[in-house]
């Protein structure tokens, strides 16, 4: 006897519109709940805008090494060079999203190898706080991340860039592109001048 579910039986149980529609219909039968429509997948031609904050030493040097190695990574990644990731400020990270970035990440020296002793640890704490703020305002915290590399890790830098681009592409455009997120609805609210 097979332990695999019968595909036809699963499809029949889910209905003609699939599992999301069946879940929404069951939620709608509960009093007071209005089902959210299934979210549309991002367009196939969506190219995310991503901001990468790099330290002046290992992070930026890894980006430079990636270029020297001719390791390709998406051209839509904008590099912002900082003296140290310890200078990463919550405001810088939030401004990147407010100014249209779909995602952001910080590239620092390896833990224990910061040229400014513990700057990358301070940067990591600020990234964690910013992720909590993003979640509080209704944005996915996965849109922000931090990575630790050495200057000679150009191929790794390119792999990180491609990975972040793929992750953000799967999440879709940031709701902040045209406004600010509404934490109660999880959707963007347009400013008065754009409404």
N, C-alpha and C positions, 0 to 999 in steps of 0.2 A: 504494500500500500504506500502510495507516494505521500510525502509530507509537504509537497508543493501545493499551494492553494489553486483551486480551479479558476483559471483566469476568467472564463465566461461567468462563473458564479459571482466572482468579485465585481465584475463589470455590471452585472445585473443588479447587485445589491447597491452599487454606487449610483445607479441611474445613468441616463444618457449624457449628463453634463459632467460626470466625474465626481471625485471625492470632495472637492471644495464646495460644489453646488449642493451636494447631499448634506454636508455639514452645515452650510448656511440655511438650508431648508429646515433642518432639525432645530437649529438655534432660533429660527423665526417662529417655530411653534411654541417656544417658551414665551410666556407673557412678558411684555416690556422690552424684549430684545429686538433690535432691528439688525438684520444681518448686513455685514459689510460686503460689498461686491468684491469678487476676486480681483486682486491687483493684476493689471496687465503687465506682461513681461516687458523689459526695456526694449526699445527698438533695436533691430539688428545692427544698425549703423551707429549706435551710441558709442562715442569715444569719451571716456571720463576725463575730466580735468583733475589732475592730481598735483598737490604741492608736496615736495620732499624737502624737509629741513635737514641740513647736514652740518656736522661740526667742521671746523676749518681743517682739522687734521685727518683722522681716519675716514670719516664719512665722505668728505669732498674728495679726498685722495682715492677712495674706492671708486667714486664716480669717474674720476679722471683715468684711473686704471682701466675701467670698463671701456672707455673710449679708446685707449691705447691698444687694448686687446681686440677692438672692433666687436665687442659683445653688444648685441643690439638690445635695446629696451625702448618702450614706447616714447615717441616724441612729445606726447602730451603731458609729460612729467616735468614740472617746473622746479628747479633747484633753488633753494634759499640757503645761502651760506651763512652760518652763525660762527662766532668765535669758539663757542663750545655749546653742546646741547644743554649744559647747565643754564645757559641764557635763554633756553626755550621758555617762553611765557605763555600762559593760558590764552592771553589776548591774541598772540600771534596765531596760535592754532585755531581759535574761534574766528579770527578775521579771515583766515584762508577760506573757511566754509562760507562766511558771510559774503565774501567777494567772488563766490562762484565755484570754488573747488568742490568736486564730488567726493574727494577723499584726500587724506594727508597722512604723511608718515615722517618719522624722525629717524635719521641714521647717525648713530653715535659710535664712539670708540668702544671696544670690548669692555665688559665690566671688569674692573680692577686694573684697566690699562688706560684710563682717561689721562690726557695730557694736563688736565687741571684737577687732578686728584680724584674728586668725586662728582664732577659735573654731570656725567652721564647718569648717575644715580638720582641727582636732583631732577634732571630732565625726565627720567622714567616716572618719578613721582608726579610730575606735572602732567605728563601724558595720561596717567591713570586718573587724575582728577578731571582732566578735560573729557575723557571718555565717559565718566560719570555725569558730567554736565550735558554732554551730547544726548545721553540716554534720557536725562531729565527733561530735555526740551523736545524729545520725540524723534531724534535722529539715531540711527543705528551706530553703536559704539565701534562696530567693525570697520567703520569708515576711517578710523584713526588707529595707527599702530606705531611701534618703535622697534628698531632693529639695531644690532650691535655687530660691527664689522671691523676689520683692520684695513689699513690702506691698500694692501696688496690683493684684497678680495674683490676685484673688479667683476669677475664672473658672478660672484654671489650678489653683488650690488645689482647687476642686470637682472638676475633671477628674482630678487626681491621686487624690483620695479615691475617686472612682468606679472608677478604674483599679485601685487596690489592692484594693478590695472585689471586683471581678471576678476578679482574679488569685487572691486567697485563696479565693474561692468555688470556683474551678476546682481548687485544691489540696485542698480539703476541710477538715474540722475538724482542728485540731492534735491530734496524739497526746498532747500534754501536758495536755489538758483533764482527763484522768482518771488521770494518772500521769506517768512519765518515759519517754522513748524508750529502747529497747534497741538500741544501735548495731549489734549483730550481726544482729538480725532486722528492724530498721527498724520495730518496733512498740512500743507503749507497755507498760511494766511497771507494774502497779498497786502502790502502796505497801502495806505489810503491813496497815494499818488499813482499806484499801478492798478487799482481796482476798477 
